Amino acid sequence: MKLSTKSRYAVTAMLDLAIHDETGPVTLADISQSQGISLSYLEQLFAKLRRDGLVEGVRGPGGGYRLSRPADQISVARIIQAVDDSVQMTRCEGRGDCQHGERCLTHELWEDLSRQLYAFLDGMTLDQFADRPEVQAAARNEVRHRRSARPAQGLPLGRNAA
């Protein structure tokens, strides 16, 4: 069981925005550098996230992207849906035609797992995840890397900075 790269990268990029929300818009180049995601891939993902109303672009000097609503109103499941992905664990993607047009023996098991996984991801907001101590530690480490890569433009950590 594995989420697609598209979903993982979209959630990672959105979490980056949530963590740095108080410092202003974040450029896709900064996200690309700190998260190791190609810039062209991020551009494709952010087109979908923008279309779905989860992010908004800010033009001009100091521009970039920011969350279009508070992080406590954006669930991980919503991000995954915005990039046209699902958390469906059945082989048939929920259609019930898994084995020669009929339901397979384990269809209900995977369907139940899909519902529970969706409920978990829908119940987890960016804000909840960003506030975890492990995520905060990783964010502080990324800020140090961003500062060393661009000493004149260091980005302070916006959430729960130590």
Beta strands, then each sheet from edge to edge (+ up, - down):
strand 1: 55-58
strand 2: 64-67
sheet 1: 1+ 2-
end
